[in-house]
């Protein structure tokens, strides 16, 4: 019922339909209309709603003040979660082979499941309503985003083991998908997309955003990064759980030697030439995570194409997130969810 009053809350300073809903006084703060919508979802309990005074005066009821403070506290708590920081620290020993990730150590990971219940791949949370992933989940040779029933797809945040329902796991749904306008289904050029969710993802110790890189937090050849994912990449024996693989960033020439379609202008070369370590189909869209000097983890790349599930001696190709930052920020702004970090 609070959502019904949202339009009124955005444009007026009065109570709607004689019910006291999200305070219109929030309109005077720096809280965006979209965060107001999140407040409406969060404040679903009757505790937060009451009849206003007969004369409509906010000043005559202390409950008004209490609700306002509650609204603001909720928003501040949700908006104060830093990007790229996990409560559970990832295992960062320099083990060349993959290992099972510690539950909650990569809280921005999202499992993407299509309308048939099949795992499509992964993505990385960058906002309460936005997930960064690969475009090939939704458009390729023989299938198009326009033919897919996206409303039946499911997004699992806070998940660890795909065969069980984890206690911190929550299910979300797709409102729409924004494909990069230059995406090529044949060459996989510009293989990057944004998922806009229906519901706001709620921050907790197991669901948090990753950081988008900028000029100060870019990557360099030799950086020791990690690729978390649910694919059979790492051969850990725990293929139903989230795994992670140490993934060093290597020189572009290595990928150029292995892949004719490698595009150094927009792609990152990372991985190994001769150690049979690479990602698989279920890892498509997974983020290449690199830790910076400020202690935060940054999404430097998005897994796009590579070898044959750790069977080939070939490195992996990742979309270079820094090269797409302008498009990402503009698309988020146009979707109504400007980047907060």
Secondary structure, DSSP 8 states (H G I E B T S, - for coil): -TGGGHHHHHH-SS-BTTBB-S-GGGGGSS--HHHHHHHHHH--SGGG-B---TT--GGG-HHHHHHHHHHHHHHHHHHT--TT--SS-------SS-EE--TTTTTTEEEEE-TTS-EEEEEEEEETTEEEE-GGGT-BTTB-GGGS-GGG-EEEES--BTTS--TT-EEE-EEEEEE-TT--TTT-TT--EEEEESS----BTTB---EE--GGG---TT-EEEEEESSSTT--S-TTB-EEEEEEB--HHHHHHH-TT--TTTEEEES-SSS-----GGGTT-EEEEE-TTS-EEEEEEEEE-SSTT-SS--EEEEEGGGGHHHHHHHHHHHT-----
